């Protein structure tokens, strides 16, 4: 797939008026985990995620024509404050996209970004941030050139662009659920972009909750980028990739049938497999904390006691996601308040749910 387009050049004799585009894009929580990549942000195995609603990033992309072209001119603000580290990453990302969007070197950009949740703490903040930026870039292309009027083409290009910024970001483009990575169980699936699978879900998964228990909001000790790199020498990598490919079919069948027991078992097994892979890396590392394990123990005990279908998963960090159908939200929230917030930093947790995907503001 190649989106390079040298024709996307602005006419300097008729420059566009200064303007701005704002997108809100959600994070997502992978049920089948993506861990291990090759090439330019391509996955070693397919992954499936639920699109969230409350954990999101708002990104505003402001632009104006500049006199001197060449290179990327960018000011970046995170929560209204300059952030040099994030600015450097975004500038590198935009530089890599010049063959796709040559007009990037003709404009001066100011980006304002902010999250509704802690960044770099294992809640996929890069997914929401990079998907929001990718969507803004596609909107800018369509505004300036009228080339992305068809929604499916717009979403596919946005997913492709988001993947280049953060692999998991490509899944945040779509409502309810998405699959990224080639899978024999998903027609049209690709390693280069995600595809929506919400139409294959039982209705109960469209009213699913994900309450995120913040064991620690600190930046994690090993970044996801470094974690992916360590998979290259992991002795269990090949077995893991085949396991994920096989589980995809079982999970999709369960989610189509509304089989919560099978869904929950896979979600929890995948979470623990992810962290086991970290412990088997060289060098090994552990992102779970005592509070993580305490919450897992309490969740399993409460499920056995009550029979309620509440399950845990983990992303690449210490924080625990509780997954459950909306019909038991009152019971689960009471359980969280009574038994789990003591393990959360400042008693903090995020109430989230499966959402409708990004929106332009």
C-alpha positions in Angstrom: 0.0 0.0 0.0 1.4 3.4 -1.0 -0.2 6.7 -0.2 2.7 8.8 -1.6 1.1 11.7 -3.6 3.4 14.4 -5.1 0.3 16.2 -6.4 -0.8 17.4 -3.0 0.9 20.7 -3.3 -0.6 24.0 -2.5 -0.7 26.9 -5.0 1.3 29.6 -3.4 -0.4 32.2 -5.5 -3.7 31.3 -4.0 -2.9 30.2 -0.4 -5.5 28.8 1.9 -6.8 31.0 4.8 -5.4 30.1 8.2 -7.6 27.6 10.0 -7.8 24.8 12.4 -9.2 21.2 12.7 -10.1 19.4 16.0 -10.6 15.7 16.6 -11.4 13.7 19.7 -10.3 10.1 19.4 -10.5 7.4 22.0 -8.1 4.9 23.4 -8.8 1.2 22.9 -8.2 -1.9 24.9 -6.8 -5.0 23.1 -8.4 -8.3 24.0 -6.1 -10.2 21.7 -2.8 -8.4 22.3 -0.3 -7.0 19.8 3.2 -7.5 21.1 6.0 -7.8 18.6 6.4 -6.1 15.3 8.5 -6.0 12.1 9.3 -3.6 9.3 7.6 -0.2 9.7 5.1 -0.7 12.5 3.7 -4.0 11.2 2.4 -6.5 13.6 3.7 -10.0 14.1 0.2 -11.2 15.0 -3.4 -9.9 14.6 -5.0 -8.1 17.5 -8.6 -7.3 18.4 -9.6 -4.3 20.5 -12.7 -2.7 22.0 -12.9 1.0 21.2 -13.4 3.1 24.4 -15.3 6.3 24.9 -14.2 8.3 28.0 -10.4 7.7 27.7 -9.7 10.0 24.8 -7.4 12.7 23.4 -8.5 16.0 22.0 -6.1 17.3 19.3 -6.4 20.7 17.5 -4.3 21.2 14.4 -3.9 24.9 13.4 -2.2 25.8 10.2 -1.2 28.8 8.1 0.7 29.3 4.9 4.4 30.2 5.4 6.7 32.0 3.0 9.8 29.8 3.3 9.1 26.1 2.5 11.1 23.1 3.4 11.1 21.1 6.6 8.4 21.0 9.3 7.5 24.1 11.3 5.7 23.1 14.4 4.8 24.4 17.8 3.3 21.7 20.1 1.4 22.2 23.4 0.2 19.4 25.7 -2.4 20.6 28.2 -1.6 24.1 27.2 2.1 23.8 28.0 5.0 23.4 25.6 6.3 19.8 25.6 9.6 19.4 23.9 9.7 15.6 24.1 6.3 15.2 22.5 7.1 18.0 20.0 10.2 16.1 18.8 8.2 12.9 18.3 5.4 14.6 16.4 7.9 16.5 14.2 9.7 13.3 13.3 6.4 11.7 12.5 5.3 14.6 10.2 8.7 14.6 8.5 8.1 10.9 7.7 4.8 11.8 6.1 6.1 14.4 3.6 5.9 12.0 0.7 2.3 11.4 1.6 1.4 15.1 2.3 4.0 17.3 0.5 2.0 20.3 1.6 3.2 19.8 5.2 6.4 21.6 4.2 4.3 24.6 3.0 2.5 25.2 6.2 3.2 26.3 9.8 1.5 24.1 12.4 0.5 24.7 16.0 -0.9 21.6 17.7 -2.8 21.6 21.0 -3.3 18.2 22.6 -4.7 16.9 25.8 -5.9 13.7 27.4 -8.7 12.7 29.7 -6.4 10.2 31.4 -2.7 9.7 32.4 -0.3 9.4 29.5 2.6 6.8 29.3 1.0 4.7 32.1 -0.1 1.8 30.1 -3.6 3.0 29.1 -2.7 3.3 25.3 -2.4 7.1 25.3 -0.4 6.9 22.1 -3.4 5.2 20.5 -5.8 8.0 21.2 -3.2 10.7 20.5 -1.9 9.4 17.2 -5.3 8.5 15.9 -6.6 12.0 16.6 -3.6 13.5 14.8 -4.0 11.1 11.8 -7.7 12.0 11.6 -6.9 15.7 11.6 -4.3 15.3 8.8 -6.9 13.4 6.7 -9.4 16.2 7.4 -6.8 18.8 6.3 -6.1 16.9 3.1 -9.8 16.7 2.3 -10.3 20.4 3.2 -7.5 21.6 1.0 -7.9 19.1 -1.9 -11.3 17.4 -1.7 -9.7 14.0 -2.1 -11.2 12.0 0.9 -14.9 12.4 0.5 -15.7 8.7 0.7 -15.9 7.7 4.4 -14.4 4.3 4.0 -11.4 5.7 2.1 -11.0 8.4 4.8 -11.1 5.9 7.6 -8.7 3.5 5.9 -6.1 6.2 5.2 -6.5 7.6 8.8 -5.9 4.1 10.2 -2.9 3.6 7.9 -1.4 6.9 9.1 -2.2 6.3 12.7 -0.4 3.0 12.6 2.8 4.7 11.5 2.7 6.9 14.7 1.6 4.1 17.1 0.6 0.6 16.0 -2.4 0.3 18.3 -3.6 3.7 17.2 -4.9 2.3 13.9 -7.6 0.4 15.8 -9.0 3.6 17.5 -10.4 4.9 14.2 -13.4 2.5 14.3 -16.5 2.2 16.5 -17.0 -0.7 19.0 -14.3 -3.1 17.9 -11.5 -3.4 15.4 -9.0 -6.0 14.1 -5.5 -5.1 13.0 -3.3 -7.7 11.3 -3.9 -10.3 8.7 -6.3 -13.0 10.0 -8.0 -15.8 8.1 -11.0 -15.2 10.3 -11.5 -11.5 9.1 -11.9 -10.9 5.4 -10.1 -7.8 4.3 -7.9 -7.7 7.3 -4.4 -6.2 6.8 -1.1 -5.6 8.6 -1.2 -2.0 7.2 -4.5 -0.8 8.7 -7.2 -1.9 11.0 -10.7 -2.9 9.9 -14.0 -2.6 11.9 -15.7 -5.7 13.2 -18.4 -4.1 15.3 -21.0 -5.6 13.0 -19.9 -9.1 14.0 -20.5 -8.5 17.8 -23.4 -9.6 19.9 -25.3 -6.6 21.1 -24.2 -7.0 24.7 -20.6 -6.2 23.7 -21.8 -2.8 22.4 -23.0 -2.0 25.9 -19.8 -3.3 27.6 -18.0 -1.4 30.3 -14.2 -1.0 30.9 -13.5 0.6 34.3 -9.7 1.3 34.5 -8.2 1.0 37.9 -5.2 3.3 38.2 -2.7 1.4 40.3 -0.1 3.9 39.2 -0.2 6.9 37.0 3.6 7.1 36.8 5.3 6.7 33.4 6.1 3.1 33.0 9.7 1.9 33.4 10.0 0.2 30.0 8.2 1.9 27.0 6.1 -0.1 24.7 8.5 0.6 21.9 11.3 -1.0 23.8 9.1 -3.9 24.8 8.2 -4.6 21.2 11.9 -4.6 20.3 12.7 -7.2 23.0 10.3 -9.6 21.4 12.7 -10.1 18.6 14.9 -12.3 20.8 12.2 -13.7 23.0 12.5 -17.5 23.0 8.7 -17.9 23.1 7.9 -15.3 20.3 7.0 -17.7 17.5 4.7 -19.8 19.8 3.1 -16.7 21.0 2.3 -15.3 17.5 0.7 -18.6 16.5 -1.3 -18.7 19.7 -2.7 -15.2 19.0 -3.6 -16.2 15.4 -5.6 -19.2 16.6 -7.3 -17.4 19.5 -8.7 -14.8 17.1 -11.1 -17.2 15.6 -12.3 -18.5 19.0 -12.7 -14.9 20.3 -14.7 -13.7 17.3 -17.0 -16.7 17.6 -17.6 -16.0 21.3 -18.2 -12.3 20.8 -20.7 -13.0 18.0 -22.6 -15.5 20.1 -22.5 -13.4 23.3 -20.4 -16.1 25.0 -19.1 -14.2 28.0 -17.3 -17.1 29.6 -15.1 -17.8 26.6 -14.6 -14.1 26.0 -13.5 -13.6 29.6 -11.1 -16.5 29.7 -9.4 -15.3 26.5 -9.2 -11.7 27.8 -7.5 -12.8 31.1 -5.2 -15.4 29.4 -4.1 -12.8 26.9 -3.4 -10.2 29.7 -1.2 -12.7 31.6 0.5 -13.9 28.5 1.5 -10.3 27.6 3.1 -9.8 31.0 4.7 -13.3 31.0 6.4 -12.3 27.7 7.9 -9.3 29.4 9.2 -11.5 32.2 10.8 -13.8 29.6 12.5 -11.0 27.7 16.2 -10.4 28.0 16.6 -8.2 29.9 13.4 -9.2 31.8 11.2 -6.7 33.4 7.9 -6.5 35.4 5.3 -3.8 34.9 2.7 -5.3 37.3 2.8 -4.0 40.8 1.5 -5.5 44.1 -1.8 -3.6 43.7 -2.2 -5.2 40.2 -2.0 -8.7 41.6 -4.2 -7.8 44.6 -6.9 -6.6 42.3 -6.7 -9.7 40.1 -7.1 -11.9 43.2 -10.1 -9.9 44.4 -11.8 -9.9 41.0 -11.5 -13.7 40.7 -12.8 -14.3 44.2 -15.8 -11.9 43.7 -16.7 -13.5 40.4 -16.6 -17.0 41.9 -18.7 -15.7 44.9 -21.3 -13.8 42.9 -21.3 -15.4 39.4 -21.1 -12.0 37.8 -19.3 -12.0 34.5 -16.6 -9.4 35.3 -13.2 -10.0 33.9 -9.8 -8.3 33.9 -7.3 -7.4 31.3 -4.1 -5.5 31.3 -2.3 -3.3 28.8 1.4 -2.8 28.9 1.4 -1.3 32.4 0.3 -1.9 36.0 -3.3 -0.7 35.6 -6.2 -3.1 35.5 -9.1 -2.9 33.1 -12.4 -4.5 34.4 -14.6 -5.7 31.6 -18.3 -6.4 32.1 -21.8 -6.0 30.5 -23.7 -2.9 31.3 -26.5 -4.7 33.0 -24.4 -5.2 36.1 -22.8 -1.8 36.2 -24.3 -0.9 39.6 -23.0 -4.1 41.3 -19.5 -3.8 39.8 -19.2 -0.1 40.7 -20.1 -1.0 44.3 -17.5 -3.8 44.3 -14.9 -1.4 43.0 -15.7 1.3 45.6 -15.8 -1.2 48.5 -12.9 -3.6 47.7 -10.6 -2.3 44.9 -10.1 1.5 45.2 -7.7 0.9 48.1 -5.2 -0.5 45.6 -5.6 2.5 43.3 -3.4 5.6 43.4 -5.4 8.1 45.4 -8.4 5.8 45.1 -8.6 6.8 41.4 -10.3 4.8 38.6 -11.8 5.8 35.3 -15.3 4.8 34.3 -15.3 3.8 30.7 -17.3 1.9 28.1 -17.4 0.7 24.5 -17.8 3.7 22.3 -18.8 5.0 18.9 -15.3 6.0 17.8 -13.7 9.3 17.1 -15.6 12.6 16.3 -14.6 15.8 14.7 -15.3 18.7 17.1 
